[in-house]
Amino acid sequence: MLRYFPLHLLPEFRALGHDYGECPVAEETYFNRQVQLPIYAHLTDNQIDHMIGAVRRSIATLRSGR
């Protein structure tokens, strides 16, 4: 599965001295605003339906302000 991650937090860049807090917008987006769904060829219809339901429930919860 492909995952995107703030580049400065990858091990190769951390070894060069980069650390959390260096790119606050990227970190806020990645850790607090982004949703990563599994996407790969072998997902079953049941897994896809489960994800769709979870996303719909999450949206409904956010809209209701809970």
DSSP file (Angstrom, degrees, kcal/mol; ACC not computed):
  #  RESIDUE AA STRUCTURE BP1 BP2  ACC     N-H-->O    O-->H-N    N-H-->O    O-->H-N    TCO  KAPPA ALPHA  PHI   PSI    X-CA   Y-CA   Z-CA
    1    1 A M              0   0    0      0, 0.0     2,-0.5     0, 0.0    39,-0.1   0.000 360.0 360.0 360.0 136.2    0.0    0.0    0.0
    2    2 A L        -     0   0    0     37,-0.3     2,-0.4     2,-0.0    37,-0.1  -0.706 360.0-177.3 -84.5 128.2    1.3    3.4   -0.9
    3    3 A R        -     0   0    0     -2,-0.5     2,-0.4    33,-0.0    33,-0.0  -0.992  17.5-143.4-127.1 135.1    1.4    5.9    2.0
    4    4 A Y        +     0   0    0     -2,-0.4    -2,-0.0    26,-0.0    32,-0.0  -0.763  23.9 176.9 -93.6 144.4    2.4    9.5    1.7
    5    5 A F        -     0   0    0     -2,-0.4     5,-0.1     0, 0.0     2,-0.1  -0.992  44.0 -86.2-145.4 144.7    4.3   11.0    4.6
    6    6 A P    >   -     0   0    0      0, 0.0     3,-2.2     0, 0.0     4,-0.3  -0.358  41.9-136.0 -54.7 124.1    5.9   14.4    5.2
    7    7 A L  G >  S+     0   0    0      1,-0.3     3,-1.8     2,-0.2     6,-0.3   0.845  99.1  61.2 -56.2 -39.1    9.3   14.0    3.6
    8    8 A H  G 3  S+     0   0    0      1,-0.3    -1,-0.3     5,-0.1    10,-0.1   0.655 102.8  54.2 -66.1 -11.9   11.2   15.7    6.4
    9    9 A L  G <  S+     0   0    0     -3,-2.2    -1,-0.3     4,-0.1    -2,-0.2   0.424  80.4 110.7-101.5  -0.5   10.0   12.9    8.8
   10   10 A L  S X> S-     0   0    0     -3,-1.8     4,-2.7    -4,-0.3     3,-0.8  -0.440  83.4-111.5 -68.8 150.0   11.2   10.0    6.7
   11   11 A P  H 3> S+     0   0    0      0, 0.0     4,-2.2     0, 0.0     5,-0.1   0.845 116.1  57.5 -53.4 -37.2   14.1    8.1    8.3
   12   12 A E  H 34 S+     0   0    0      1,-0.2     4,-0.4     2,-0.2    -4,-0.1   0.886 113.5  38.5 -63.5 -37.8   16.6    9.3    5.6
   13   13 A F  H X4>S+     0   0    0     -3,-0.8     5,-2.1    -6,-0.3     3,-0.6   0.816 111.5  57.1 -82.8 -32.2   15.8   12.9    6.4
   14   14 A R  H ><5S+     0   0    0     -4,-2.7     3,-1.7     1,-0.2    -2,-0.2   0.880 101.8  58.2 -62.9 -35.8   15.6   12.4   10.1
   15   15 A A  T 3<5S+     0   0    0     -4,-2.2    -1,-0.2     1,-0.3    -2,-0.2   0.746 101.9  55.6 -64.4 -22.9   19.1   11.0   10.0
   16   16 A L  T < 5S-     0   0    0     -3,-0.6    -1,-0.3    -4,-0.4    -2,-0.2   0.405 131.6 -93.0 -90.1   2.0   20.2   14.3    8.5
   17   17 A G  T < 5S+     0   0    0     -3,-1.7    -3,-0.2     1,-0.3    -2,-0.1   0.448  78.1 140.7 105.2   0.7   18.8   16.2   11.5
   18   18 A H      < +     0   0    0     -5,-2.1    -1,-0.3    -8,-0.1     2,-0.3  -0.470  26.5 171.9 -75.8 151.8   15.3   17.0   10.3
   19   19 A D    >   -     0   0    0     -2,-0.1     3,-1.4     1,-0.0     4,-0.3  -0.918  36.5 -62.0-152.6 172.8   12.6   16.7   13.0
   20   20 A Y  T 3  S+     0   0    0     -2,-0.3    -1,-0.0     1,-0.2   -11,-0.0  -0.268 113.3  36.3 -58.3 146.2    8.9   17.3   13.9
   21   21 A G  T 3  S+     0   0    0      2,-0.1    -1,-0.2     3,-0.0     0, 0.0   0.249  85.8 102.7  93.7 -12.6    7.8   20.9   13.9
   22   22 A E  S <  S+     0   0    0     -3,-1.4    -2,-0.1     1,-0.3    -4,-0.0   0.856  93.3  25.1 -71.5 -36.1   10.0   21.9   11.0
   23   23 A C  S  > S+     0   0    0     -4,-0.3     4,-2.3     1,-0.1    -1,-0.3  -0.684  72.1 174.1-128.8  76.0    7.1   21.9    8.5
   24   24 A P  H  > S+     0   0    0      0, 0.0     4,-2.6     0, 0.0     5,-0.2   0.805  76.8  53.2 -61.2 -32.7    4.0   22.6   10.6
   25   25 A V  H  > S+     0   0    0      2,-0.2     4,-2.4     1,-0.2     5,-0.2   0.938 111.5  45.6 -68.2 -44.9    1.5   22.9    7.7
   26   26 A A  H  > S+     0   0    0     -3,-0.2     4,-2.6     2,-0.2     5,-0.2   0.904 115.3  48.0 -62.3 -41.3    2.6   19.5    6.2
   27   27 A E  H  X S+     0   0    0     -4,-2.3     4,-2.9     2,-0.2     5,-0.4   0.916 111.5  49.0 -67.4 -43.4    2.4   17.9    9.7
   28   28 A E  H  X>S+     0   0    0     -4,-2.6     4,-2.1    -5,-0.2     5,-0.8   0.928 114.5  46.4 -60.3 -45.6   -1.0   19.4   10.5
   29   29 A T  I  X>S+     0   0    0     -4,-2.4     4,-1.2    -5,-0.2     5,-1.1   0.944 118.0  41.4 -62.7 -48.4   -2.3   18.2    7.1
   30   30 A Y  I  <5S+     0   0    0     -4,-2.6     4,-0.3    -5,-0.2    -2,-0.2   0.941 124.9  32.0 -67.9 -48.4   -0.9   14.7    7.4
   31   31 A F  I  <5S+     0   0    0     -4,-2.9    -3,-0.2    -5,-0.2    -1,-0.2   0.757 133.3  22.0 -86.1 -24.6   -1.6   14.0   11.0
   32   32 A N  I  <5S+     0   0    0     -4,-2.1    -3,-0.2    -5,-0.4    -2,-0.1   0.594 128.4  29.8-121.1 -14.2   -4.9   15.9   11.6
   33   33 A R  I  <<S+     0   0    0     -4,-1.2     2,-0.3    -5,-0.8    -3,-0.2   0.540  94.4  87.6-126.3 -10.1   -6.7   16.5    8.3
   34   34 A Q      < -     0   0    0     -5,-1.1     2,-0.5    -4,-0.3    -4,-0.0  -0.717  52.5-158.2-100.2 143.4   -5.8   13.7    5.9
   35   35 A V        -     0   0    0     -2,-0.3     2,-0.6     2,-0.0    -4,-0.0  -0.980   5.7-160.8-117.2 130.0   -7.6   10.4    5.6
   36   36 A Q        -     0   0    0     -2,-0.5   -33,-0.0   -33,-0.0    -2,-0.0  -0.947   7.5-169.4-113.8 118.7   -5.8    7.4    4.1
   37   37 A L        -     0   0    0     -2,-0.6     2,-0.3     1,-0.0    -2,-0.0  -0.826  30.9-106.6-103.4 143.1   -7.9    4.6    2.7
   38   38 A P        +     0   0    0      0, 0.0     2,-0.4     0, 0.0    13,-0.1  -0.517  40.6 179.6 -68.3 130.5   -6.5    1.3    1.7
   39   39 A I        +     0   0    0     -2,-0.3   -37,-0.3   -37,-0.1     2,-0.3  -0.935  19.4 129.5-136.4 111.1   -6.6    1.0   -2.1
   40   40 A Y    >   -     0   0    0     -2,-0.4     3,-1.5   -39,-0.1     0, 0.0  -0.978  64.2-101.5-157.5 163.6   -5.2   -2.1   -3.7
   41   41 A A  T 3  S+     0   0    0     -2,-0.3    -1,-0.0     1,-0.3     0, 0.0   0.712 111.5  57.5 -63.8 -24.8   -6.3   -4.6   -6.3
   42   42 A H  T 3   +     0   0    0      2,-0.0    -1,-0.3    -3,-0.0     2,-0.2   0.245  69.6 129.3 -98.6  15.0   -7.3   -7.4   -3.9
   43   43 A L    <   -     0   0    0     -3,-1.5     2,-0.1     1,-0.1    -4,-0.0  -0.476  54.9-131.9 -64.2 136.5   -9.9   -5.5   -1.9
   44   44 A T     >  -     0   0    0     -2,-0.2     4,-2.4     1,-0.1     5,-0.2  -0.463  19.2-111.1 -85.3 163.6  -13.1   -7.5   -1.6
   45   45 A D  H  > S+     0   0    0      1,-0.2     4,-2.8     2,-0.2     5,-0.2   0.884 120.6  54.1 -59.6 -37.6  -16.5   -6.0   -2.3
   46   46 A N  H  > S+     0   0    0      2,-0.2     4,-2.3     1,-0.2    -1,-0.2   0.901 108.0  48.6 -64.5 -40.7  -17.3   -6.4    1.5
   47   47 A Q  H  > S+     0   0    0      2,-0.2     4,-2.3     1,-0.2    -2,-0.2   0.909 112.7  48.3 -64.9 -41.6  -14.2   -4.5    2.4
   48   48 A I  H  X S+     0   0    0     -4,-2.4     4,-2.6     2,-0.2    -2,-0.2   0.930 111.7  49.1 -64.1 -45.4  -15.1   -1.7    0.0
   49   49 A D  H  X S+     0   0    0     -4,-2.8     4,-2.4     1,-0.2    -2,-0.2   0.891 109.9  52.7 -61.0 -39.4  -18.6   -1.6    1.3
   50   50 A H  H  X S+     0   0    0     -4,-2.3     4,-2.3     2,-0.2    -1,-0.2   0.921 110.7  46.8 -62.1 -44.7  -17.3   -1.4    4.9
   51   51 A M  H  X S+     0   0    0     -4,-2.3     4,-2.6     2,-0.2     5,-0.2   0.914 111.0  51.5 -64.9 -42.6  -15.0    1.5    4.0
   52   52 A I  H  X S+     0   0    0     -4,-2.6     4,-2.5     1,-0.2    -2,-0.2   0.928 111.4  48.1 -59.9 -44.9  -17.8    3.4    2.2
   53   53 A G  H  X S+     0   0    0     -4,-2.4     4,-2.5     1,-0.2    -1,-0.2   0.901 111.2  50.3 -62.2 -41.9  -20.1    2.9    5.2
   54   54 A A  H  X S+     0   0    0     -4,-2.3     4,-2.3     2,-0.2    -2,-0.2   0.906 111.4  47.8 -65.1 -41.5  -17.4    4.1    7.6
   55   55 A V  H  X S+     0   0    0     -4,-2.6     4,-2.5     2,-0.2    -2,-0.2   0.923 112.4  49.4 -64.9 -43.7  -16.7    7.3    5.5
   56   56 A R  H  X S+     0   0    0     -4,-2.5     4,-2.4    -5,-0.2    -2,-0.2   0.910 111.8  48.3 -62.7 -41.9  -20.4    8.0    5.3
   57   57 A R  H  X S+     0   0    0     -4,-2.5     4,-2.3     2,-0.2    -1,-0.2   0.901 111.4  50.8 -64.4 -40.3  -20.8    7.6    9.1
   58   58 A S  H  X S+     0   0    0     -4,-2.3     4,-2.5     2,-0.2    -2,-0.2   0.918 110.9  47.9 -63.7 -43.8  -17.8    9.9    9.7
   59   59 A I  H  X S+     0   0    0     -4,-2.5     4,-2.6     2,-0.2    -2,-0.2   0.917 111.3  50.7 -62.9 -43.4  -19.2   12.6    7.4
   60   60 A A  H  X S+     0   0    0     -4,-2.4     4,-1.8     1,-0.2    -1,-0.2   0.906 111.0  49.0 -61.8 -40.9  -22.6   12.4    9.1
   61   61 A T  H  X>S+     0   0    0     -4,-2.3     5,-1.4     2,-0.2     4,-0.8   0.923 111.8  48.4 -63.6 -45.1  -21.0   12.7   12.5
   62   62 A L  H ><5S+     0   0    0     -4,-2.5     3,-0.7     1,-0.2    -2,-0.2   0.898 111.3  50.4 -63.0 -40.1  -18.9   15.7   11.4
   63   63 A R  H 3<5S+     0   0    0     -4,-2.6    -1,-0.2     1,-0.2    -2,-0.2   0.844 107.7  53.1 -67.2 -32.8  -22.0   17.4    9.9
   64   64 A S  H 3<5S-     0   0    0     -4,-1.8    -1,-0.2    -5,-0.2    -2,-0.2   0.628 109.8-123.9 -79.7 -11.5  -24.0   16.9   13.1
   65   65 A G  T <<5       0   0    0     -4,-0.8    -3,-0.2    -3,-0.7    -2,-0.1   0.650 360.0 360.0  81.3  15.1  -21.3   18.5   15.1
   66   66 A R      <       0   0    0     -5,-1.4    -4,-0.1     0, 0.0    -5,-0.1   0.461 360.0 360.0 -79.1 360.0  -20.7   15.6   17.5
